[in-house]
Amino acid sequence: MGKRLLVLAFLAVSLGTFASEAVLLFAIGVHVEPLGVTAQGFSGSPMRGRDYRDLELFQEHVRYLYGLAEVVERHGGVLVVQVQSPFTSVAVQQGNPVLSDLEARGHEIALHFHEEAHLGRNPEQLTPEEWCRAMTEEIGLIHEAGVKGRIRYWSGGNLYTGVLEAAVCAGLEVYGDWKHPRRQEMDPHVIGVNPWRPASGPDPDDMSRFAAHDPDGPVVYLPDGMIDPDAPRKKRLLVRRRGPDAWFEVLAEYLRRSLDVARPDRVNVFHITVHPGEFPLEAIDRFLTEHVDPLVEEGRIRWATFSEMADAFAAWEETHPGVDPRGVIREESPETGCRGYITFVVNVHDFVNVDESADTLLRLIGIFERYGVRGDFYLTGPQVYAYLEHRPDVIARLKDSGMTISYHVRPPHPAIPGFDRVLSGLSPDEVREVFRDYETYRLDLRTGRLLRDQPGGFTLLTQIFGHPPVVASVPSPKWRDAILPVYAELGARMTLLYHETGTDPAEPFQWVHGLLVRPSDFSITRWRAPGTQKELFWWNMISGPLGKFYDPLERLHEELSRWNYPRPPFITVLIHENNFYRKGYTPWLSIFYRDIKRRIPREPPYDLDASDPSSPRSPEEREAIWRAYEALVAYAAENLCVVTSEDIVRMAEAAGGSG
């Protein structure tokens, strides 16, 4: 164990001081299933009719554990072997030293707890004390099998809201591997690479509280990494069709994604899980040789047990008190010493080109993080569903990055002019009730109706991200006074009355229906250049013959030089994610409108397969836009105060304003 203690000390020092390049802590977990009758007298699931009373099966799995340990040790790695009865009880009866041997070789021994195998049917109806007794008994059997060290980590009990209380009672303090055991799916809330302390036990219907960080929480949760939510379910099918190497290629992709989002100012973790006999040892050896060893050599990955990961996180917490482990570290307050307050607003709405939209958000988050600032991402309910269904990595990335989340709407939402027939003839109170439904349930884009068995709108974003979006607006002035109070009740704190300019230089903070009006003295979005008749968006012009007049950074310098008021200006840099990769019209325009000017809405049902009226930008155009945008972010990070709507609300409240 001396080697592992040295590694732990090294981890604590290196992660506490933060190297310039992010490091991912890595381990291989092993789940030993309850094959047979457990110590509590309940039956676990046999393996093709065999259980651990069949000593031949028991010895097969023992040999597999020894062989797996040898493979991992050749790569300088470590296992976290998670066991339960009847494996442990058979090991005690047979005097088999496999667990104590693995512990002596530096591997961690932990608890795997299939609740129904130890508590019977409907274990969620039992008390935490009853769970604690069963967990304590299982931990006792691990020690009887020869393990001397403290058992700190467990997996299992994922549907029980009291599992944290029960585990702490049993002496456990590190948790991981959450998935819904019946659906074989992970919840997007738990996907990521940064550990945290859950604010409450898991609730499979709403994991937002579990995903919220409580600095005083007694349990550290270790996420698996950037893994698709349906990964547990599709693993078996993939292996059956294409063999084990196909699954390890998927794991290599998850590893790559996890490295992409790992941050030098955080503890980052990733692990894979196997079962005794599940994969040929040669496949695991190839995965480590081809994908893990080179990253270890580069210093991008370090092996660590789960307890060591938790200890590294605890060491990080000591040096970063009060910092959200999944959020952004701020070097200084955005409220003081600023030449200007600049907000990078990203309006997100392209459900037609989901992958391009998703990749754009990932690149934007990377840029913001590179310069230590936050962006303000405005999402629609349908767009969040598109990501959840096709690119859940974006949802996880938004959550892990600590970017600000706001909310906006697009057709066929009734707050959009021309799509408000459902509100016609209603009283203000009736409008509010109908609108509340549209912000509670899922909007069917094909019919324009609500799917009342699924969350949607503002409520969906609140559930997914664990807190209400900061900004919400009503595009149609006709309904604004009736609807804004609903947003305030749902938890919004800011709204829009204008997009790019319109703030009173003397009184920047204005409130309406309890919501702060987003201030914007000027924007770096569109303007008129010499020889043009109207204002044009800079991203459409930067690559053309007038490109020198549409450099957004030069425009920022010009606007700042013209600002003559005593207070710093509020500056909005607004762009839609599709502006980076598409040009012409909005990709979904033909679905909802008969004309390009959006004056004649279509009637439902809407054709979601309607042609995309936009066209792709050339690679050269795309990179020109990205270069200009990043230069703007870099300058702002160095010379201005980059703020989001969340920061501005705090500023307004500190100035004595309120709704």
N, C-alpha and C positions, 0 to 999 in steps of 0.2 A: 504493500500500500504506500510505501515511501515515494515511489515514482508518481503515483496519482496525487499525493499531497503536494509534491513539487509543482505538478501541472496546475493544481488548483491555485496555489500561490501565484503562479505566473499569470493565470487567468485574471485573478483579482487585480493584480497590478496593471496588466495591459488594458483590461476593459475599464479600469478606473481612470486611466489617463487618456484613453481613446486614441488608438493609432489612426493615421489619416485614412486608412482603408478599412472598410467594415470586415469583421470576422464573424463567421458562422460557427457556433458550437454544434457538434454533431455526435450522434450515437445511434446504435442499432438497438431497438427494443425487441424483446421476445415475449409474446403472450403465450403462456401455458394454460390451456383451457381445462375446465372441470369435467374431464372425461370419466364419468362414473359417479358413485355415491360420495357426497362430500362429508366432511366431519360433522356437519349439522344434520345429516340424515336425509338430505334432499338429493335428487338425481340430477346430475348435469347431463350434457349432451354427449352420447357416445360417438366415437369416430368410426363410421362405417360398421356399426354394431360392436365395436371393441371399446373397452375402457381400461383404466390403469390397473384393474384387478388382473388383467391379462399381462403378466410380467414380461412377456415378450415385447408387447407394445411399450411398456414402461422403459425397458432397456433400450429399445430403438430410439426413444426420445432422449434418453440420457446420453446415448452415443452421439446423437445429433447435436446436443448442446455442447458436448466436449469438442466435436468437430467444428462447430460454428465458432467457438471460442478460439480454436487454433487458427482458423482463417482470419478472424478479425485481429488477433494478436500479431499475425504476420504483417498486418498493415498498420500496426501501432495503435489499434483501436480498442474500443470498449463496448461491452454489452450491458443492457439493463434487463435482467431476466426477471419477469413478473410471474409469480407462481401463486397457486392456491391448491387447496385439497380438491380431489384426492391425490394429486401428484405429491404434495408434501407429506401426506399421511402415509402413502406407500413408501416414500423415501425414508421416513422414520422407521416403519416396520421392517424394511429391508436393510437398514443401516447404510443406505447408499450416501456417499459423501459428495455427490455432484454439486450441491449448492454451496457447501463450505469450500470445496475446491475452487469453484468459480470465484467466490468472494476473495479467497486468498490470492488469486491471480489478478485482482484489481477490478473485477466486474462488480456491478451493483446488483443486489438482490432486492426485489420490491414485491408489492402485492398486486395481483390481478384479481378483481372481485366481480364475478358474475352474480349479481344479487339474487336472482331467482334460484340459483344453485345452492345458495347459502341461507336464504330467508324464505323460500317457497314462493307461491304465486302471489301476485299483487304486493310486492314488497314496499311499494311507494305508500301503502296505507299504514306501515309500521312507524314507530317512533325512532328518532335518532339514537336513543339509548339502546334499542333493540339492534339497530344496525351496528352500533359501536361494539356490542358484545360479540357479534359474529365476526366483525373485522379484527377485533382483539384476539379472538380464538384462532383466526387464520394466521395472524402475525406470530402467535405463540407456536404454531406448527412449523413455521419457517425457522424459528430459532431452535426448535427441537430437532430439525433436520441438520443442524450444525452451524447455522449462520450466526455470527457473533455481533455484527454491527447493527446499528439502529435501522429499522425499516422506515423510510421517510416518504417514499413515492408510492402512489397507487393509481390504478386505472380501473374504471368501472363505476357503476352506480349512477349512470348518466341521466336517468330520468327522474331522479329523486332530488327534490329541492333542498332536503336536509342533509345531503351527502357531505357537505363541508363540515357541518357541525359534528356529524358522526365520525368523520375521518380524524378531525382534530381530537375528539374524545379518545380515539384509538392511538393517538400519538403520531399521526401522519401529517405532512405539511406541504407536500408537492404533488400536483395533480396534472394529468394530461390525457391525451387520446380521446377527447370527447367526440362521440358520434351517436346518432340515434340508432340504438341496437336493432330496432324492428325495420326501420327504413334503410339502414346501412348508408346513411348520409351524414355529412358534417354540416353544421350550421355556419353560414358566412360570418357570423359574429366571432367565431373562434379561429378563423383562418388568419394566419399571419406568422411573424417570426419573433415578435417581441413579447416576453413574458409579462404578466401582470398579476395583481392580487384581486380575485373576483369579489365584487361587492355583495353577491348573494349566490346561493346555490343554483344549479342549472334548472331552467324551466324550458322544456322543449318547445313550448308554444311561443315563448318570447325570451330569447337569450340575451336581450340587451342589458339587463341588470347583471347577469353573470359576466358579460364582457366589459362592464364598467370597472375601472380601477379604484380600489379602496386602499389607500396607503397603510391603513391599520389592519387590513385583512390578514388572517392567520395562515392562509394558504397561497402558495405561488402556483400559478397555472402556466404550463409550458405548451405553447401551440405547436402543432406538427410542422408548420411551414406553409408555403404557398401552394396548397393542394386543392384540387377541384373538389367541390362538396360531394360529388357522387363517386369519388375515387374508391371508397371501400366496396361499393356495389359493383363497379365495373371491373375490379381486379380479377375476380374469379372468371368472368366471361372472357376477358382478354387472355388470361393464361390458358384457358381451355382451347381457345381458337388459335392462338399464335405462339404459345409457349412462354416459359418464365422470363426469357430475355426480353420479350416485348414489354412485360411489366416493369422490368428494371430500366428500360429506356424511358418509360413514363416517369419513373422516380427520378431519373437524371434530369428530365425537363422540370420537375418540381424543384429539384435542387438548384437548377439554373435560375428559376423564378425567385427562389428564396434569396439567392445571392444578389439578384438584381435589386431587391428591396431592402437588403440588409444595410444598416447604417452605422457609421463609426461612432456615433454618440449614443448608442444603445447596446444592450445585450441582445444578440440575435441567436435564435436556436432553430434546429431542424433535426428530425429523426425519421427513420423508417422503421416499420414493424414487421416482424416475421413470426411464424409459428413453427414449433418443432416438426420437421419433416415436410414443411410446406414447399420449400424451394431446394433444388440441388445446390450443394455448397459451392459447386463450380460457378454457378450463375452469380452468387453473391460475391465470390472472389473476383469475377470479371468486372462486376459493377464497381467494386472498390478500386481495382487496378486502373480501369479506364476513366472513371469519373471522380473518385474521391481522392486518390493518391496525388494526382497533379495539383489539385486545389490545396491539399495539405502542404505540399512542397512550396506552393506560392504564398502560403500564409493566409489564405482565404478561409480555410476550414481548420478547426481544432477539435480533436476528440474530447468529449467530456461526458461523464455520467449525468443522469438527470439531477441528482443531488448537487453535483458540481455546477450545473447550469443554474440551479436555484441559488446556490451560494454566490455565484458571480453576479446574479441579479440583485441579491441582498447587498453585496458590496457596492454595486452601482447606486442603489437607493440611498446608501449612507452619504454618498458624495453629491447626490442630486435631490435633496429633500424637497418635497412639494411639486416635483416634476412628473407629469403624466408619462409613464414609460412607453406609451404608444403615440405620444404627441410630439410637438416640436419644442426644442429648447430655445428660449429667447435670451439673447445676450444683454438686452437692455429694454427698458420700458418704451413702448411706441408713443407714449404721450408727452415726451420731453425732448427738447433739443432738436426739433425737426424742421427742416426747410420746407417740407411738404409731406402730406399723408397720401400715399398712393396705394390703390387697391387693384389687384389683378383679378378681374371678374372673368370667369369662363362659363359661358352659357352652353349647356350640354343638352342635346335633343335629337341626335341623329340615330334613330333606331333602325334606319334602313341599312346603314353601313356600320354594323355593330363593331366588327373587329377593328376597322380603321378608327372609329370613335374611341374604342377602348385603348388602343395603342397610343393614340394622341394624349389621352389623359395620363397614361403611365409616363410618357415622355415629359409632359408638363409637370407632373409631381416631381420627377427627377430633377428638372431644372430648378424648381422652387427650393427643393431640399439642398441642392448644390450651393445655393446662395443663402441658405439659412432663413428663408422667408416662407410665408404661407400664401396659397391662392384661395380664392373664394369660388367654389364650384356650385353652380346653380343646376340642379337636377330636376327632371320630371319623374312622376311615378312610373309611366310606361318605360322610360329609359332605364330606371333602376331595375325593373323586371327584365328588360332585355339583357342587362349585365348579369343579373342573377342566373338567368337561364343559359347564357352563352359565354359570358366572360366574368365569372365571379371573382377572378383575381383582381379586377378593378375595384370592386366593392371592398375587398379586404385591404387593398393598397390605400384607398382613400381613408379607411378607418385607421390603419397603422400609421399613416403619415401625419395625422393631426391637421389635415387641411380643413378649412371651414366649409360646412355644407349649408347651402341655401336651397330655395325651392322656387320653381316657376312652372307655368302651365303652357301647353300647346294644344292645338285642335286634336280631338273634338271636345275639349273641356268647355263647359258652358260659360266660363269667365272670358272666353275668347269671343270677340264680336262676330256675330253671324252664326254662332253655335249655341245660342242661349235660348232656343225655343222652349226648353224645359222650364225656364224661369218666367216666361211671359205670363202676365195676368196675375202673378202671385203678390201677396203682401210682403213687406220687408221681412217679417218674421218667417213667412213661408219660404222666402228666398234663402234665408239663413239656414233653415232646416234642410232644404234640398242641397245647398252648397256643402253643408257639413257632411252629408252622405257622400258627395263626390270627393271629399278629402278624407274619407274613412274607408271606402271600398274601392276595389280595382276597377279602372275604366277599361272597357273592352273597345279597342281601337277600331274594330270592324263594325260594331253596331252602335257605338257611342253610349251604350247602356252600362250599368254597373253590375259587376260580379260580386254579389254580396257575401259570398263565402270566402273571399280573399281580401286582405287589406290592400289599400291603395292610397294614392295621393300623399298629402302631407303626413298622414298617419303612418304610411308605409316607411317613409324616410325616417320618421322618429323611431320606429321599431328597429330598422336595419342599423342605424348609426348610433342608437342609444340615447339620443337627445333630439329635441325639435330642431329643424332647420332654422337658421337665424332670420333669413329674409323670406318673405312671401308677398306676392303682389297680385293685383287684380287688373289685367290689361284693359278691361272694358270700364270706362268711367261711369257708365250707366249703373253698374252694380256695386261700385266701390264702397259706398257708405254702408250698404247692407252686409257686405261680405267681410270687410276688414276686421270687424269685431270677432268673427269666427276664427280667423287666423290668430288673433291675439289670445283667444281662449285656448287654442290648440298649442300655444307656446312660442309662436313667432315673436320676434322682438324688433323687426325692422320691415319697412315696405318701400315701394317705389312710387313716386309721383312723376318723376322724369328720369331719363336714363343717363344722359351725358353731361348736362349742365343745367343750372337753375337754382343753386344754393344762394341764400342771402349772405353777402359778405359780412354783415354785422351780426347775424343770428344763424349760424350754420346748423344748429340742432332744432329741428321742428318735429312735432309729434302729431299724429293723427290716429284716433281710435286706439290709443295706448301703444302705438308703434312709432318708432323713430323713422323719419323719412331719410332714406339714404342720401347723404350729402355728396354733391359732385360740383365743384366749381368749374372744372373743365375736364375733357376727356382726351385720351390719345387713341382715337378710334377712326375718325374721318374728318377730312377738311378739304378745302378748295385750293388747288395749286394754280399758279399762273397759267392762263390759257384754258382753264376748265370752267364750265358753267355751273357746276354743282359740287357739293361735298362728296368725296369718294373715299371708300375704305382703303386704308393704307396697304392691307395685304393683297388687294387686287391690283395695286399699282406699282409695288416695290420692284417687280421684275421687268417692268415696261420702260418705254422711253422717258417717262416722267418720274422714274424711280427715285431720282435724287431729291425730288420734292416730297417724297412720301416715306422718308426715313423716320420711324416713330421716335427714335432717340433725339434726333434733331428737333422734331416737333416739340418734344418735352422741354428741351432747352429753351426754345422760343417762348412757350407758354409760361415757363417759370420766370423768364426775364420780363414778361409783361405783367406779372402779378404785383400789384402795388398796395395791397391791403396789409394791415398790421398782423393779421393771423396767417399761419401757413395754409396753403390751399389744400382742398380735398381733390384728389386726382383719380379718375377712373380709367383704367385700361381694360376695355371690354372687347372680347372676341368670342366667337362660337367655335366649338371644337372642329366642326366640319370646314371652317375657313382655312384650316391648315392643309387640307388634302382635297377639297372639292371647290369648284368655282361655278358661277352662274347662279342657279336658283337653289332654294332649300331642298334637300333630297326628298322630303316627304310632301312637297307642295302639291303634286298631282293627285295624291291620295285624297286630299281634303278640299281642294279648290278646282274650279273649272277654268280659272284664268291665272296668268302669272302674277297679276297684281293683287291677288288674294281678295278680290271684291265679291266673288260669287262662290260661296261655299257649296260643296256637293251635299247630297242627301245620303244618309246611310241606307243600306250597308256600304261601307267604304271598301274599295279594292286595295288591299294591302300589298298586292303585287303590281300596282300601277308603276309605270316606268319612272325611273329616277331622272328628273329634268336637269340635274346638275351634271357636270363632267369632271373627270379627275384632273388634278393639277399635274404638271410634269414634275419629275424629281427635282429639276433645277428650281422651279417655282417654290416647291415645298421647302427646300433647304434655305432659300432666300428668306422666306417668312420665318423659319425657325431661327436663323442667325439674327435677324432683326429683333425678334421677340426676346431671345435670350440676352442680347446686348442691353435691351431695355430693363430686364430683370436685374442683370448684373449691376448696371448703373444705379438703379433704385436701391438695391440692397446696400450699396456702398455710400450713397449720398443722401437718401431720403429715408423716411420711415414707412416701411411696407406694412400696411394694416389690412385687416379684413373687416367685414361687417361686425363680427364678434368684438373686435377691438374697438370699433367706432361706438358701438352701443355702450361699452364700458366707459369710454371717454365722455359720452353724453351724460351718463348717469353720474359720473364723478363731477361733472360741471354743474350738477344740481338739476338737470332736466329729468322729466319722467312723463309717462303718458297720462 
